[in-house]
Amino acid sequence: MQKMGDFKLPQFFNYPPYFTLQPVRDTREKQVKLWKELIVDYCRNQNIFVIDTEENFPLFSNPVIERSLNHEAREAFLSVLVSEGRAEWLDKGHRKCLILWHRIQEWADIILQFAKDNGLEDGVMTIDEIRTGTESQGTELQGIDRTILMRALKVLEQKGKVAVFKGTATDDEGVKFSV
């Protein structure tokens, strides 16, 4: 089985037809299912939150079999993730796609568990500390995309679980937990 770093690629990754959008509906449905699972799994494993369809994203080409997904296929696979709520286009031209390997509510739950695990029930942290602080090292919150974090915090704020406050600069933004 082929690997990409520490990520094991599925068998279909070495099957050339899967790098071309399939015209037969049943075959395409299977192809789309395999690709969307691969994209989400790879992004989770590699801590990737944004895919640029115009850049060389490692999954979109296989030098071993000399195949690459064209732009239409990239957009098609990502659009299915968008339609299922697992991704969002960040621009109107569908060049950048935010990958949600957890839905926003799931991220909110992870943040609450993080606060409980670190004794922050009535504590305060900056937004940057949640993303890059010592407590987040080795957790799914390490390096979380700021857009995703802010949206998950907004969900928690609406439920009265946190209060987000702004400082004079973006590195002064913070969160008071009331779990």
C-alpha positions as CSV (number, residue, x, y, z in Angstrom):
1,M,0.0,0.0,0.0
2,Q,1.3,3.4,-1.0
3,K,1.9,6.0,1.7
4,M,2.1,9.8,1.8
5,G,4.1,10.6,4.8
6,D,2.5,8.7,7.7
7,F,-0.8,8.5,5.8
8,K,-1.8,5.2,4.1
9,L,-3.4,5.8,0.8
10,P,-6.4,3.5,-0.2
11,Q,-6.1,1.0,-3.1
12,F,-8.1,3.1,-5.5
13,F,-5.4,5.8,-5.4
14,N,-3.3,3.6,-7.7
15,Y,-6.2,3.0,-10.2
16,P,-5.8,5.4,-13.1
17,P,-9.6,5.7,-13.9
18,Y,-10.3,7.2,-10.5
19,F,-8.3,10.3,-11.5
20,T,-10.8,11.0,-14.3
21,L,-14.5,11.9,-13.6
22,Q,-16.4,8.8,-14.5
23,P,-19.3,9.2,-17.0
24,V,-21.4,6.2,-15.7
25,R,-23.6,7.4,-12.8
26,D,-23.1,4.3,-10.5
27,T,-19.3,4.4,-11.1
28,R,-19.1,8.1,-10.5
29,E,-21.1,7.8,-7.2
30,K,-18.7,5.2,-6.0
31,Q,-15.7,7.4,-7.1
32,V,-17.1,10.5,-5.4
33,K,-17.7,8.6,-2.2
34,L,-14.2,7.2,-2.1
35,W,-12.6,10.6,-2.9
36,K,-14.6,12.6,-0.3
37,E,-13.7,10.1,2.4
38,L,-10.1,10.3,1.3
39,I,-10.0,14.1,1.3
40,V,-11.6,14.4,4.8
41,D,-9.4,11.6,6.3
42,Y,-6.2,13.0,4.8
43,C,-7.0,16.6,5.9
44,R,-7.7,15.3,9.5
45,N,-4.5,13.3,9.5
46,Q,-2.4,16.1,8.2
47,N,-4.2,18.9,10.1
48,I,-5.2,20.7,6.9
49,F,-8.1,23.0,6.9
50,V,-8.0,24.8,3.5
51,I,-7.5,23.3,0.1
52,D,-6.6,25.5,-2.8
53,T,-7.8,23.8,-6.0
54,E,-5.2,25.7,-8.1
55,E,-2.2,24.6,-6.0
56,N,-0.5,21.3,-6.0
57,F,-2.5,19.6,-3.2
58,P,-0.7,16.2,-2.6
59,L,-3.8,14.1,-2.9
60,F,-4.8,15.4,-6.3
61,S,-1.9,13.7,-8.2
62,N,-0.2,10.4,-8.1
63,P,3.3,10.5,-9.7
64,V,3.5,6.6,-9.4
65,I,0.8,6.2,-12.0
66,E,1.4,9.6,-13.6
67,R,-2.2,10.8,-13.1
68,S,-3.7,14.0,-11.7
69,L,-7.2,15.2,-11.1
70,N,-8.2,18.0,-13.4
71,H,-9.8,21.2,-12.0
72,E,-13.3,19.9,-12.9
73,A,-12.8,16.7,-10.8
74,R,-11.3,18.6,-7.9
75,E,-14.2,21.0,-7.8
76,A,-16.7,18.2,-8.2
77,F,-15.4,16.2,-5.2
78,L,-15.1,19.3,-3.0
79,S,-18.6,20.4,-4.1
80,V,-20.1,17.2,-2.8
81,L,-18.4,17.8,0.6
82,V,-19.8,21.3,0.5
83,S,-23.3,20.0,-0.2
84,E,-23.0,17.6,2.8
85,G,-21.9,20.3,5.2
86,R,-18.4,18.9,5.4
87,A,-16.7,21.8,3.6
88,E,-17.4,25.4,2.5
89,W,-16.2,27.4,-0.4
90,L,-14.2,30.4,0.8
91,D,-14.5,32.3,-2.5
92,K,-17.0,32.7,-5.3
93,G,-14.6,31.2,-7.9
94,H,-14.4,27.9,-5.9
95,R,-10.6,28.1,-5.7
96,K,-10.3,27.7,-1.9
97,C,-12.3,25.3,0.2
98,L,-12.5,25.1,4.0
99,I,-12.6,21.4,5.0
100,L,-14.7,20.6,8.1
101,W,-13.5,17.2,9.2
102,H,-15.7,17.9,12.2
103,R,-18.9,19.9,11.8
104,I,-19.0,23.2,13.7
105,Q,-21.2,21.8,16.5
106,E,-18.7,18.9,16.9
107,W,-15.8,21.5,17.1
108,A,-17.9,23.3,19.8
109,D,-18.2,20.0,21.8
110,I,-14.4,19.5,21.4
111,I,-13.7,23.0,22.8
112,L,-16.0,22.4,25.8
113,Q,-14.3,19.1,26.5
114,F,-10.9,20.8,26.2
115,A,-12.0,23.4,28.7
116,K,-13.2,20.7,31.2
117,D,-10.0,18.6,30.7
118,N,-7.8,21.7,31.4
119,G,-9.8,22.9,34.4
120,L,-11.0,26.1,32.6
121,E,-14.6,25.9,33.7
122,D,-14.4,29.6,34.8
123,G,-11.1,30.3,33.2
124,V,-9.9,32.7,30.4
125,M,-7.7,32.0,27.4
126,T,-6.8,34.0,24.4
127,I,-7.9,32.7,21.0
128,D,-4.3,32.1,20.1
129,E,-3.7,30.1,23.2
130,I,-6.5,27.8,22.2
131,R,-4.9,27.3,18.8
132,T,-1.2,27.2,19.7
133,G,-0.9,27.1,23.5
134,T,0.7,24.4,25.6
135,E,-2.7,23.0,26.6
136,S,-3.7,22.4,23.0
137,Q,-0.5,20.6,22.0
138,G,-1.4,17.1,20.8
139,T,-5.1,17.8,20.7
140,E,-7.4,18.4,17.7
141,L,-7.4,22.1,18.6
142,Q,-3.7,22.5,17.9
143,G,-3.5,24.7,14.8
144,I,-7.3,24.8,14.3
145,D,-8.3,27.2,11.5
146,R,-9.2,30.5,13.0
147,T,-12.5,30.7,11.0
148,I,-13.6,27.3,12.3
149,L,-12.6,28.2,15.9
150,M,-14.5,31.5,15.9
151,R,-17.6,29.9,14.5
152,A,-17.5,27.1,17.1
153,L,-17.0,29.7,19.8
154,K,-20.0,31.6,18.5
155,V,-22.2,28.4,18.8
156,L,-21.0,28.1,22.4
157,E,-21.5,31.8,23.1
158,Q,-25.2,31.5,21.9
159,K,-25.6,28.6,24.4
160,G,-24.1,30.7,27.2
161,K,-21.1,28.4,27.6
162,V,-18.4,31.0,26.7
163,A,-18.1,34.7,26.4
164,V,-15.8,35.9,23.6
165,F,-14.2,39.3,24.1
166,K,-12.2,41.5,21.9
167,G,-9.1,43.4,22.9
168,T,-7.2,46.1,21.0
169,A,-5.5,43.7,18.7
170,T,-6.4,40.3,17.3
171,D,-3.9,38.6,19.7
172,D,-5.9,40.2,22.6
173,E,-9.1,38.3,21.7
174,G,-10.1,36.0,24.4
175,V,-12.6,33.5,25.7
176,K,-14.1,33.2,29.2
177,F,-15.5,29.7,29.8
178,S,-18.5,29.2,31.9
179,V,-19.0,25.5,31.5
